[in-house]
Amino acid sequence: MKKYVMTSKTYFANKSYTFYGIALFVEEKGRLEVLEEYSCLTNDKLRVKHFVKLCNKLKLQQSDFLNVIEDFVVSAGEH
């Protein structure tokens, strides 16, 4: 089964900074494999959470993933 999940990465300096991303993984026979990942899209956790939910709801195909990521990044710059 393929599924999109939210990822996070934290950087530590004088304070910590957490950025969120998205990964597509597949689970087969108890094994997990990351097929594609785009980390550090934004520090807006809620926005990425909704984005991941939408990708799963629409059953986004892996072949369309890069185009959707590009649209997400461009739209983030507009806010």
Secondary structure, DSSP 8 states (H G I E B T S, - for coil): -EEEEEEEEEEESSSEEEEEEEEEEEEETTEEEEEEEEEEEES-HHHHHHHHHHHHHTT--HHHHHHHHHHHHHHHHT-
